[in-house]
Amino acid sequence: MAVPRNRMSKSRTLKRRTEHAFKPVQLVECPNCKAHKKSHRMCLSCGHYNGKSVFKEAKLA
């Protein structure tokens, strides 16, 4: 079993653990409906992504 040679200091440990914090969600404006959405995702309010409609209207026969 591996054993560390030297004890890691508290400051070094805490510096490593700062990366575990949650980052705030980055929101961008939808160019179609101006609602806030996550970047590189489909807009949940209008259903557009990259200038195209992702959902097609279902035609009932």
C-alpha positions in Angstrom: 0.0 0.0 0.0 1.4 3.4 -0.9 2.3 5.8 1.9 3.0 9.5 1.4 6.6 10.4 2.2 5.7 13.8 3.7 2.6 15.2 5.3 0.6 17.6 3.0 0.1 21.0 4.5 -3.4 22.4 5.2 -2.9 25.2 2.7 -1.9 22.9 -0.1 -4.9 20.6 0.6 -7.3 23.5 0.7 -5.8 24.9 -2.6 -6.6 21.6 -4.3 -10.1 21.4 -2.9 -11.1 24.9 -4.1 -11.7 23.3 -7.5 -14.5 21.2 -6.1 -16.8 24.2 -5.5 -19.9 24.6 -7.6 -19.7 27.1 -10.4 -22.6 29.3 -11.3 -24.6 28.3 -14.4 -23.7 30.4 -17.4 -26.8 31.7 -19.2 -27.0 33.3 -22.6 -29.9 35.0 -24.4 -31.8 33.0 -27.1 -31.5 34.9 -30.4 -35.1 33.7 -31.3 -37.2 34.5 -28.3 -34.7 36.4 -26.0 -35.2 34.0 -23.1 -32.3 32.9 -21.0 -30.9 29.4 -21.8 -27.7 27.4 -21.2 -25.1 27.9 -23.9 -24.9 25.1 -26.6 -28.3 23.8 -25.6 -31.8 24.0 -27.1 -34.0 26.8 -25.9 -36.6 25.3 -23.6 -39.2 28.1 -24.2 -39.2 28.2 -28.0 -37.4 24.9 -29.0 -34.8 26.5 -31.3 -31.1 25.7 -31.5 -28.5 27.2 -33.9 -31.2 29.1 -35.8 -33.3 26.0 -36.5 -36.5 24.6 -34.9 -35.6 21.3 -33.2 -39.2 20.2 -32.6 -41.5 19.7 -35.5 -45.2 20.1 -35.0 -46.9 16.8 -34.8 -49.6 16.4 -37.5 -52.6 14.5 -36.4 -54.2 12.5 -39.3 
